[in-house]
Amino acid sequence: MSRKSYILVGATLLVALSACSEERNGQAMPTSGLGATTMPSPGSPPSAGGDGVFGGIKACEILDKALEGQGFKPGYVQNAGSHNGCATEKTSFAVALDLDDQQGLDDLRSDPARTYDARLNGRSAKQVKGQDKEDGGSCEVFFEVAAKARTGVTVVLGTGRSTDEACQEAGKLAEAVEPLLPKA
């Protein structure tokens, strides 16, 4: 991927993490890849407590564990969506994880035409599809951790890759991250 593409992917990732618009007021829509498989937990997830609902958990620790063995660089702190965010990339593939202990799923503001209600391992979730563009597709999955806490997963793919593919990858990553987080 060229330097220009990396800049575009990074800019898209920042915009996606901080997108604001009207809230969707409609019927729940099915999404593919979310909640279809319940991933077994490798151990008991941390319980909520201390340092807010995330109990001192750092986004980069969770993201690195969820992506282990997939060829991604170690995560780096990126606080575009909250004060506990992390991002990483590999060729034509950028991801971000945001642990937001200030806003719940109901506080999400996104384009209603691209926002779909979902379930992720028993948790309420929303999928926000980006627009297919020449330089690749993007997708976000947000899921509830508590009434005023949510987790956001963002995937931005490079040239020639679609938003539908980005949503499949975001769903897989959300399924890997979810068991590592506290249950409210």
N, C-alpha and C positions, 0 to 999 in steps of 0.2 A: 504494500500500500504506500502510495506517495505521501510526502510530508503534507501536501494540501489535503489529502484524504484524511490523515490523522487529525488535522485541525478541524475539518468538517465533522468528523465523528465526535471529537471532543466538544465542539460547539453544540452539536445535536444533543449529546448527552446532558450538557448543562441546561439547555432549553427544556429537554424532556423532564428533568428532575424538578424544574421550577415552573412548569406550565400551569397557568391559571385560566379558568374560563368558568362557564356556568356549570352547575351540578346537573346530572342527568335525572330527569323526572319521568321515568318510563318503566316499562315492564322489564323484568330480568331477562337477559339473553343468554343462551348457552355459550360456553367457550370450549374450545378444544384444548386438551392437554392439562387442564387444571382440575384437580380433585379426582381425576379418574383413577389414580393409583395412590394408595396410602403408603408412604415410605416408612419402613420400620425405623425407629429411633435407635442409633448406635448405643445409647445410654439414656438415662433420664435427663431431659432438658433442664436447664437451670430454672429455679423457681423465681418468681418476681419478688423483688425486695431490694433495699439498699440502692442508691443511685438511680431511683426511678424504676419503672417496670422492667428495664433491661438489666438491672442489677450490676452495672459496671461492664457489661459485655461490650466489646469494641467491634465495630462493623468489619474491620479488616481481618480480625481473627475468624469471624464467621465466614466471610467471603473466601478467604484462603482455604479454609477447611472444606467448604462446599465445592470448590473448583480443583481440589488436589488431584494431581495426575492428569490434568486436561491441557497442560501446556501454557497456562497463563502465567504472567509475571506476578511476583508478590504484589498484593494490593497496596495502594497508597491512599492516604487520607484525602478525602474530597468532601467538603461540607456544603455542597450546593443545596441540598434538600433539607438538611438538619445539621446539628452539631456533631453527629455520629454517622458519617458516611465514608464509603470506601469505593475505589474504582480500580480496574485493571484492564489489560488488553492483551491480545495476541493478534497476529496478522488478520486483518479484516473483521475483527470481533472485539467489541468493547463492552464491558459490563460494569454496573455500579450497584451497590447495596446501600440503602439508607435506613437506619434505625431511628425513627422519629418518636420521641416520648412526649411530644407536645400536641400532636394532631392525630385524631382518629380517622378511621376510614370514611366516616360521614363528613369530615372536613375536606376531603379531596375535591378539588375543582378541576375538571377536565372537560374536553369537548364531548358533549353528549352523543354525538354521532359515532364516536369511536370508543365509547366506554361501555363495558359489559360487566354485569354482575356475575360472580362465580363463587365457588367454594374451594378451599384448599385444605385438605385433611381436617375438615370440620370447622374451619375458620371462614368467616366472611371475607370475600376478596373482590377485587375489581381488576379487570384487564383494560389497559388503554393502548389501543393500536395507533402507531404512528402512521404517517403517509408514506407509501412507496415512493422512493425518489431514485434518480439516476445513481446517486452515490450510496444506495443501500436502504434497508428498512430498519425500523425501530419498534420497540414494544416495552410497556411497563406492566408489572403486576404488583399490586398493593394488597396486603392482607392485614387483618386486624390482629393486634396483640392484646389490646385492652381498649376500653371505651375512648381513651384519649392517647392511644399509641398505635402506630402502624409500622409496617416494614414495606419498603419499596425496592423492587428489583427492576433494573433497566438493562435492556440489551440493545445495542446498536451494531448492525452488520454492515460490512463494506459493499463496494460496487458489485452489482449483479445478484445480490441476495435480497429476498423479499421481506416485507413486514410480517407475513404469515410465518415465515421461517424464524424471524426474530421472536414472534410470540410463542412458538414452540420451544425455543431455547429459553425464553424468560420463564415459561411454565416449568420446565425441567429444573432451572436454577431455584425458583421459588420452592419447589418440592424438596430440594436438597437443603435449603436454608431453614425451612419451617420447623423441622424437628429439633434444630439446634437452639431455638428461641424459647423463652419462658411461656408458659400457659397462664393466662390471667385467671 
